[in-house]
């Protein structure tokens, strides 16, 4: 009798684990935060930069990417802009009206025209700055 009960409980336990995994896994892999990345190479399959960093040799054009979570709380006007660190003058700006299916918002920087130094990249939604990234050009 104990053996028959065990043979019945083991498949039920495995089935329960599979159902739990299928319900929990999507929440574990879901993108839930805004992100900001900077690099030279954009990923062709996913919204991200392949070589993100915050220190760059100023020898090629940089790509800034604001990455959205899977679920946005509302649709707004978004903005990416760059300033020299410690200065309020905006060197470059890109505006975007958000849509429900927007996964990422990118801006190709004019960094080849800028002097070596320290800069800040901002990602703004509406009037709120979501993320900022300090970076250095050498």
RAKAUR-V685459 format. One record per residue. PSI is psi in whole degrees, 0 to 359 (NA if undefined). NEAR is the number of other ideal C-beta (glycine too) atoms within 8 Angstrom. D_LAST is the distance of its C-alpha to the last C-alpha in Angstrom with 2 decimals. Layout:
# RAKAUR-V685459
PSI;NEAR;D_LAST
PSI;NEAR;D_LAST
This chain:
# RAKAUR-V685459
318;4;75.18
322;5;72.09
317;6;70.75
320;7;71.28
317;8;69.51
318;8;66.53
332;8;66.37
321;8;66.27
325;8;63.75
308;8;61.14
326;8;60.64
321;8;60.68
318;8;57.98
317;8;55.84
318;8;56.41
320;8;55.47
320;8;52.19
315;8;51.35
318;8;52.11
315;8;50.03
316;8;47.06
332;7;47.32
329;7;47.40
326;8;44.60
313;8;42.09
326;7;41.02
330;6;40.18
325;6;38.11
354;5;35.90
139;9;35.70
116;8;32.43
0;6;33.31
155;5;30.07
146;11;27.50
159;9;24.02
123;14;20.61
154;11;18.12
133;15;14.86
190;12;13.97
331;9;14.55
120;8;18.21
137;9;21.04
135;9;24.09
344;3;27.14
325;3;29.73
154;4;28.49
88;8;26.53
167;11;23.28
135;13;19.89
332;8;20.16
56;7;16.68
144;8;15.80
182;8;12.90
8;7;10.89
127;6;7.53
144;12;6.12
132;5;4.86
68;9;5.86
354;3;9.03
162;5;11.68
130;9;13.24
153;11;12.96
125;14;16.31
138;14;17.27
124;15;20.62
123;15;23.14
131;12;25.69
151;13;29.23
167;9;31.85
328;6;34.92
119;6;36.97
145;9;35.84
332;3;37.92
166;4;38.15
134;7;36.77
182;7;34.75
130;9;32.38
158;13;28.79
136;12;25.58
133;16;21.85
157;12;19.78
138;13;16.37
157;12;16.03
136;10;13.59
130;9;14.24
0;4;17.41
147;6;18.41
355;4;21.08
127;6;20.37
123;8;19.81
326;10;17.31
144;9;18.66
146;8;21.64
127;9;23.69
151;7;27.21
136;10;29.41
121;7;33.00
147;12;33.33
165;6;36.04
330;5;37.87
12;4;36.41
122;10;32.74
329;6;30.67
157;10;27.14
124;13;25.57
159;10;22.45
130;10;20.25
120;8;18.09
152;10;15.18
38;9;14.69
339;10;10.89
341;7;10.92
354;4;12.66
152;10;10.33
157;4;8.38
144;5;4.92
193;9;6.58
136;10;8.84
165;14;11.15
131;12;14.39
130;14;16.16
144;12;19.94
115;15;22.82
136;12;26.06
120;11;29.62
238;6;32.23
2;3;31.53
131;6;30.03
117;7;26.38
315;9;26.53
156;10;23.02
151;9;19.68
118;10;16.31
136;10;13.52
161;13;10.02
134;10;6.44
130;13;3.81
NA;7;0.00
